[in-house]
Amino acid sequence: MEVRIGIIQSPREISFETDAEADEIRTAVETALAEGKQPLVSFTDNKGRQFLVPTASIAYVELGGDTSRKVGFIS
């Protein structure tokens, strides 16, 4: 699934693909924002990279559908 996270006052967004379900990501973001005690929320992509995003800077989270096989070169 493709995930895009918009950051407040930043023209770029964080974009990555993950094997996690949409419900898992939504729950992680909702609990981090609702409690207000977690300064960071973390995500892991398909390649094992971790993304730590400050909860106070999240403008939006876009959850895409399952990705299909891409054609071309993949790095």
C-alpha distances in whole Angstrom, upper triangle without the diagonal:
4,7,10,13,17,20,23,26,23,23,20,16,14,11,8,5,5,6,7,7,8,11,12,10,13,15,15,16,18,20,21,22,24,26,27,28,24,25,21,18,16,12,12,10,9,13,14,15,15,15,18,18,22,21,24,22,19,20,16,13,10,7,6,5,4,5,9,12,13,17,19,19,16,17
4,7,10,13,16,20,22,20,19,16,13,11,7,6,4,6,9,10,10,9,13,13,11,13,16,16,15,18,20,20,21,23,26,26,27,24,23,20,17,15,12,12,9,10,13,15,14,15,14,17,16,20,19,22,20,17,17,14,11,8,6,5,7,7,7,11,13,13,16,18,18,15,16
4,7,10,13,16,19,17,17,14,10,8,6,5,6,7,10,10,11,9,12,12,9,11,14,13,12,15,17,17,17,20,22,22,23,20,20,17,14,13,10,11,9,11,14,15,14,13,11,14,13,16,16,18,16,13,13,11,7,6,5,6,9,10,11,14,16,16,20,21,21,18,18
4,7,10,13,15,13,13,10,7,6,4,7,9,11,14,14,14,12,15,15,11,12,15,14,13,15,18,17,17,20,22,21,23,20,19,16,14,13,11,13,12,14,16,17,15,14,12,13,12,14,14,16,14,11,11,8,6,5,7,8,12,13,13,17,19,18,21,22,22,19,19
4,6,10,13,11,11,9,6,5,6,9,12,13,16,15,16,13,15,15,11,12,15,13,11,14,16,14,14,17,19,18,20,17,16,13,11,12,11,13,13,16,18,18,15,14,11,11,9,11,11,13,10,7,7,6,5,6,9,11,15,17,17,21,23,22,25,25,25,22,22
4,7,9,8,8,7,5,7,9,12,15,17,20,19,19,17,19,18,15,14,17,16,13,15,18,16,15,18,20,18,20,18,16,15,14,14,14,17,17,20,21,21,18,17,13,13,10,11,11,12,8,6,5,5,6,8,12,14,18,20,20,23,25,24,27,27,27,24,24
4,6,6,8,7,6,8,11,14,17,19,22,21,22,19,21,20,16,16,19,17,14,16,18,15,14,18,19,17,19,17,14,13,13,14,15,18,18,21,22,22,19,17,13,12,9,9,10,9,5,5,5,7,9,12,15,17,21,23,23,27,28,27,30,30,29,26,25
4,6,8,10,9,12,15,18,21,23,26,24,25,22,23,23,19,19,21,19,15,17,19,16,14,18,19,17,19,17,15,14,15,17,18,21,22,25,26,25,22,20,16,15,11,10,10,9,5,6,5,9,12,14,18,20,24,26,27,30,32,31,33,33,32,30,29
4,7,9,10,13,16,20,23,25,29,27,28,25,27,26,23,22,24,23,19,21,23,20,18,21,23,20,22,21,18,17,18,20,21,24,24,27,28,27,24,22,18,17,14,13,14,12,8,10,9,12,15,17,21,23,27,29,29,32,33,32,34,34,33,31,30
4,5,7,10,13,17,21,23,26,26,26,24,26,25,22,22,24,22,19,21,23,21,19,23,24,22,23,21,18,17,18,19,19,21,21,24,25,25,21,20,16,16,13,13,14,13,9,10,10,12,14,16,19,21,25,27,26,29,30,29,31,30,29,27,26
4,7,10,13,17,20,23,26,26,27,24,27,26,23,23,26,24,21,23,26,23,22,25,27,25,26,24,22,20,20,21,20,22,22,24,25,25,22,21,18,18,15,16,17,16,13,13,11,13,15,16,19,20,24,26,25,28,29,27,28,28,27,26,25
4,7,9,13,16,19,23,23,24,22,25,24,20,21,24,22,19,22,24,22,21,25,26,24,26,23,21,19,18,18,17,19,18,21,21,22,18,18,15,16,13,15,16,16,13,12,11,12,13,14,17,18,21,23,22,24,25,23,25,25,24,22,21
4,6,10,13,16,19,19,20,18,21,20,16,17,20,18,16,19,21,19,18,22,24,22,24,21,19,16,15,15,14,16,15,18,19,19,16,15,12,13,11,13,14,15,11,10,10,9,10,10,13,14,18,19,19,22,23,21,24,24,23,21,20
4,7,10,13,16,16,18,16,19,18,14,16,18,16,14,18,20,17,18,21,23,21,22,19,17,14,13,12,11,12,11,14,15,15,12,12,9,10,9,12,13,15,12,10,11,11,9,10,12,13,17,18,17,20,21,20,23,23,22,19,18
4,7,10,14,14,16,15,18,17,14,15,18,17,15,19,21,19,20,23,25,24,25,21,20,17,15,13,11,11,10,12,13,14,12,12,10,13,12,15,16,18,15,13,14,12,10,9,10,11,14,14,13,16,18,16,19,19,18,16,15
4,7,10,11,13,13,16,15,12,15,18,16,15,19,21,19,21,24,25,25,25,22,21,17,15,12,9,9,6,8,10,11,9,10,9,13,13,17,17,20,18,15,16,14,12,11,10,10,13,12,11,14,15,14,17,18,17,14,13
4,7,9,11,11,15,14,12,15,17,16,16,19,21,21,22,25,26,26,27,23,23,19,16,14,10,9,5,6,9,10,10,11,11,15,16,19,20,23,20,18,19,16,13,12,10,9,10,9,8,11,12,12,16,17,16,13,13
4,5,8,10,13,11,10,13,15,14,15,18,19,19,21,23,25,25,25,22,22,18,15,12,8,7,4,5,8,9,10,11,11,14,15,19,19,23,21,18,20,17,14,13,10,10,11,9,10,13,14,15,18,19,19,15,15
4,7,9,12,10,10,14,15,15,16,19,20,20,22,24,26,26,27,23,24,20,17,14,11,9,7,6,10,10,12,13,14,17,18,22,22,25,24,21,23,20,16,15,12,12,11,9,10,12,14,15,19,21,20,17,17
4,7,8,6,7,10,11,11,13,15,16,17,19,21,22,23,24,20,22,18,14,12,9,8,8,9,12,12,13,13,14,16,17,20,19,23,22,19,21,18,14,14,11,12,11,10,12,15,17,19,22,24,24,20,21
4,5,5,7,9,10,11,13,14,16,17,19,20,22,23,24,21,23,20,16,15,12,12,12,12,16,16,17,16,16,18,18,21,20,23,23,20,21,18,14,13,9,10,10,9,12,15,18,20,23,25,26,22,23
4,5,5,6,9,10,11,12,14,16,17,18,20,21,23,20,22,19,15,14,12,13,13,14,18,18,18,17,16,18,17,20,18,21,21,17,18,14,11,10,7,8,8,9,12,16,19,20,24,26,27,24,24
4,6,5,6,9,10,10,12,14,15,16,18,20,21,19,21,19,15,15,13,15,15,17,20,20,20,19,18,19,18,20,18,21,21,18,19,16,12,12,10,12,12,13,16,19,22,24,28,30,30,27,28
4,6,5,6,9,10,11,12,14,15,17,18,19,17,19,16,12,12,10,12,13,15,18,17,17,15,15,16,16,18,16,20,20,17,19,16,13,13,11,13,14,14,17,20,23,24,28,30,29,26,26
4,5,5,6,9,10,11,12,14,16,17,18,15,16,14,10,10,8,10,12,14,17,16,15,13,13,13,13,15,13,17,17,14,15,13,9,10,8,11,13,14,16,19,22,23,27,28,28,25,25
4,5,5,6,9,10,11,12,14,16,17,15,17,15,11,12,11,14,15,17,20,19,19,17,15,15,14,15,13,16,16,13,14,11,8,10,8,12,13,15,18,21,24,25,29,31,31,27,28
4,5,5,6,8,10,10,12,14,15,13,16,14,11,12,12,15,17,19,22,20,20,17,16,16,15,16,13,17,18,15,16,14,12,13,12,15,17,18,21,24,27,28,32,34,33,30,30
4,6,5,6,9,10,11,12,13,11,13,11,7,8,9,12,15,17,20,18,17,14,13,12,12,13,11,14,15,13,15,14,11,14,13,16,18,19,21,25,27,28,31,33,32,29,28
4,6,5,6,8,10,11,12,10,11,10,7,9,10,13,15,19,21,19,18,15,13,12,10,11,8,11,12,9,12,10,8,11,12,15,18,19,21,25,27,28,31,33,32,29,28
4,6,5,6,8,10,12,11,13,12,10,13,13,17,19,22,24,23,22,19,17,15,13,13,10,12,14,11,13,11,10,13,13,17,19,21,23,27,30,31,34,36,35,32,32
4,5,5,6,8,9,9,11,11,9,12,14,17,20,23,25,23,22,19,17,15,14,13,10,13,15,13,16,15,14,16,16,20,22,23,26,29,32,33,36,38,37,34,33
4,6,6,6,7,5,8,8,6,10,12,16,19,22,24,21,20,17,14,12,11,10,7,10,12,11,14,13,13,16,17,20,23,24,26,30,32,33,36,37,36,33,32
4,6,5,8,8,9,10,9,13,15,18,21,24,26,24,22,19,16,14,12,10,6,8,10,9,11,12,12,15,17,20,23,25,27,31,33,33,37,38,37,34,33
4,6,8,9,12,13,12,15,17,21,24,27,29,27,25,22,20,17,15,14,10,11,14,13,14,14,15,18,19,23,25,27,29,33,36,36,40,41,40,37,37
4,5,7,10,12,12,15,18,21,24,28,29,27,26,22,20,17,15,14,10,12,15,14,17,17,17,21,21,25,27,29,31,35,37,38,42,43,42,38,38
4,6,7,10,11,15,18,21,24,28,29,27,25,21,19,16,14,11,8,9,12,12,15,16,17,21,22,26,28,30,32,36,38,38,41,42,41,38,37
4,6,9,11,14,17,21,24,28,29,26,24,20,18,15,14,11,9,10,14,15,18,19,19,23,24,27,30,31,33,37,39,39,42,43,42,38,37
4,5,7,10,14,17,20,24,25,22,20,17,15,11,10,9,7,9,12,13,16,17,17,20,21,25,27,28,30,33,35,36,39,39,38,35,33
4,7,10,14,17,20,24,24,22,19,16,13,10,8,6,6,7,10,11,15,16,16,20,21,25,28,29,30,34,35,35,38,38,37,34,32
4,7,10,13,16,20,21,18,16,12,10,6,5,4,5,8,10,10,14,15,14,18,19,22,25,25,26,30,32,31,35,35,33,30,28
4,7,11,14,17,18,16,14,10,8,6,5,6,6,10,11,10,13,13,12,15,15,19,21,22,23,27,28,29,32,32,31,28,26
4,7,10,14,15,12,10,7,5,4,6,9,10,13,13,12,16,15,13,15,15,18,20,20,21,24,26,26,29,30,28,24,23
4,7,10,12,10,8,6,5,7,8,12,12,16,15,13,16,15,12,13,13,15,17,17,17,21,22,22,26,26,25,21,20
4,7,8,6,6,4,6,9,11,15,16,19,18,17,19,18,15,15,14,16,17,16,16,19,20,20,23,24,22,19,17
4,5,5,6,7,8,12,13,17,18,21,20,18,20,18,15,15,13,14,15,14,13,16,16,16,20,20,19,15,14
4,6,8,10,12,15,17,21,22,25,24,22,23,21,18,17,15,15,15,13,12,14,14,14,17,18,16,13,12
4,6,9,12,15,18,21,23,26,24,23,25,23,20,20,18,18,18,16,15,16,16,16,18,18,16,12,10
4,6,10,13,16,19,21,24,23,22,24,23,20,20,19,19,20,18,17,19,19,19,22,22,19,16,14
4,7,10,13,17,19,22,20,19,22,21,18,19,18,19,20,19,18,21,20,20,23,22,20,16,14
4,7,10,13,15,18,17,16,19,19,16,18,17,19,20,20,20,22,23,22,25,25,23,19,17
4,6,10,12,15,13,13,16,15,13,15,15,17,20,20,20,23,24,23,26,26,24,20,19
4,7,9,12,11,11,15,15,14,16,17,19,22,22,23,26,27,27,30,29,28,24,22
4,6,9,8,8,11,12,11,14,16,18,22,22,23,26,28,27,30,30,29,26,24
4,5,5,7,11,12,13,16,18,21,24,26,26,30,31,31,34,34,32,29,28
4,5,6,9,11,11,15,17,20,23,25,26,30,32,31,35,35,34,31,30
4,6,9,11,13,17,19,23,26,28,29,33,34,34,37,37,36,33,32
4,6,9,11,15,18,21,24,26,27,30,32,31,34,34,33,31,29
4,6,8,11,14,17,21,23,24,27,29,29,32,32,32,29,28
4,7,10,14,17,20,23,24,27,29,29,31,32,32,29,29
4,7,10,13,16,19,20,24,26,26,29,30,30,27,27
4,6,10,13,16,17,21,23,23,26,27,27,25,25
4,6,10,13,14,18,20,20,23,25,25,23,23
4,7,9,11,15,18,18,22,24,24,22,22
4,7,8,11,15,15,18,21,22,19,21
4,6,9,13,14,17,20,21,19,21
4,7,10,12,15,18,19,17,19
4,7,8,12,15,16,14,16
4,6,9,13,14,13,16
4,7,10,11,11,14
4,7,8,8,12
4,7,8,12
4,6,10
4,7
4
